[in-house]
Amino acid sequence: MTAGEPLIRWDWVASHVPDILGRIGEHVVLAGIALSVGLVIAFGLAVLALWRPALYAPIVWVTGTMYTIPSLALFALLIPFTGLSLVTAEIGLVSYTLLILVRNIVTGIRNVPEDVREGARAMGYTRAGSFLRVELPLALPAIVAGIRIASVSTIGLVTVTAVIGQGGLGALILDGLILFFSTPLIVGAVLSVLLAVFVDAVLAAVQRLATPWARAR
């Protein structure tokens, strides 16, 4: 960026709309895969921890350790095995969702009142039936809250995957840094923030619709 040059060149933005939209699409796909896979794995780990409470501490320790590893360092560790690939990016992104999701799922289920469980058993529900039809719906507010947190953090982390060639809005930020050109850098950063805010708002609306009893309370 040279002296006197505007911070954002709108003519550049107008001429690169297809590229920007493509980067948004890549960002959404990368984040969507990570959240979907992370939710499936976290749900399995949470169920295991709920049915075998002694495993909860080790699960939290492992997922917590994965969460503390810096993203670039994790990518560097994975590249010798999985290369500069989508798999490398997704392993990193998924690993950062697990601690948040496992904790919220377990907390949500554990906070279901015991008399509700007893009532479900009195109605003839099996342990699995009570879990799926009674406890899990009541735990939805906590679970969706975890998904919202994981979504926002994942959307932010996806920008880092541009370093290993996986695109997304991080590619615009990286281009801006390499070229010393502020326009793509600002566009990428602002759109990633707006995307996170939009997704969080959508999930908040879904939470309100899916848990009307919580809203009434």
N, C-alpha and C positions, 0 to 999 in steps of 0.2 A: 504494500500500500504506500503510495507516494503522498507527499505533502499536498494538501488541497484537494485530494480525491475524496469523494463522499464516502461515508461509512458503508452505505448500501447502494449499489448501482441497480436501480429498478429495471433498467433495460436488460441487464444480464439475467435478472430473475424472470422477466417476461420471455426471454428467448430460451430459457432452460426449464420451462414448466414441465414438459414431458419427463425430463431427467429427474426433476425434483419429485414428481409424482411416483416415478419408478423407485426412487430411494425410499419414499414413505412406504410403498408396498413391501419392499425388501425388509424394512424395519419391522413392520407389522408381522410378517411371516416369521422372522427370526424370534421375535418376542413371543408370538403365539405358540410356536413349537416348544420353546423352553417352558412356558407356563403350563401347557397341556401335559408334557412329559413329566415335569416337576410335580404337578398335582397328582398324577397317577402314582408316581413313586412315593410321594409324601403320604398319600392316603394309605398305601400299603404299609409303610413304616409306622404310621400312627395307629392303625388297627393292631399291628403286631405289639406296639408298646402298650396299648390299652388292654389287650388280652394277656400280655406277659409284662406286667409293670416293671419287673427287674431290668427289662431291656430299654426302658425309656432313657435312663441316664447315658448308656453307651451310644444310643442313637443320636441324642442331642449333642453329645461330645463330638461324634464323627461329623455330623452335619455342621456343627459350630466351627470345627476346625476347617472344614472346606470353605465356610463363609468368610473366614478371616484371611484366606490366601488372596493376595492381590491378583486382579484379573490378568494383568500382563504376565505376571510370574506363572500363573496357572497355564496360560496359553503356551508359554515358553516350555513348560514341562511336558505338555501334551504334543507339541509339534513333532518331536522325533518319532512319535508313535502313530499319530493320526494326520500329520501334515497340515498344510494351510487349507483346511477343509471346513465344511459345514459341521461335521462331527466335532471337530475341535471347538468351534464356537459354541455349539449346543451343550457339550459336556460342561464347559465353564458356566454358561448361563443357567443350566438346570441346577448345577450344584449350589448356586447362590439362592435358589428359591426354597430349598429343602428345609432349612432351619426354620424359616418363617412359617411355612405351611404346616410342618409337623407340629410345631408348638401350638398354633392356633387350632388345628383340628383336635389335638389331644385336650387342650384347655376347654374348647367348646363342648366336647363330649363329657368331660369330667364335671363340668358345671351344671349338667342336667340334674335336677333334684332327684334324690334317691326315692322319694315317694312316687315320682313319675315312673321310675323303673319298676317299682313294686306293683304299681297299678297295671303296667303293661304285662308283667308276669301273671297277675291275677286274671287278666283277660285272655290268657292262654298263649301269649307271644313266646316264642323261643328266644334264646339269647340273641341270635342273629336277626330274628324278626324285630325284636325290640330295638336293636341297634339301627337297623335300616329304616323302620317305619316311625319310630318314636324319638330316639335320641339324636339321630343325624339331622332330622328337620329342625329340632330345637336348637341344635348347635350351629345352624346355618349362619346366624349373624356373626359369630366369631370366625367361622370358616371363610366367609366372604370378606371379612375384614382382613384376614391374612392374605387372601388372593389379591385384594386391592393393594396392600403394601408390596407384595411380591411383584405385581404388575408394574407399579411405578418404578421400583428399583431395577427390574429387568429391562424396561424400556430405556432407562438411563444407561445401563451396562451394555446394551446392544451397540451403542455408539463406539465402544472400544473394539468391537469385532472388525471394524474397518481396517484395523492395523494388520489383521491376517487375511485381508482381501475379501471379506464377506459382505461388503456393501452396507446398505442402510444409510441413515442420515449421518452416521459417523464418517462416511466417505466424503460427504460435502465438507464436514469439519476438517478432515485430513487434507483435502484439496486446498482449502483456504490456508491452512498452516504451511503446506509445502510451497504454495505459490505466493505467500504473503499477500493474500487477497481476502479482504474481510467479508465480502458479500456471501460467498458460499459458507464460510465459517459461521456467520451470524444466522443465515437461513437454516443451516443444519441444527444449530443449537436451539434456536427458537422453536422450530418445528418439533424437535424431540421433547421439549418441555410441554408444548401444546398437546402433543399426542398423549403424553402421560396424564395430563389434566383431563383430557377428553375420555380416555379409557377409565380413569378413576371415577368420573362422573357417571359414565354408563354403568359401571359395576355398582355404584351407590344406588342408582335407580333400580337395577335388578334386585339388589338386596332389599329395598323397600317393597318391591312388588312380591318377592318370594317369601317375605317374613312380615305379613301384615300384623300379626300378633305382637311382634316386637315394636312396631311403629305405634300401635295403640297403647302399649305399656309406656 
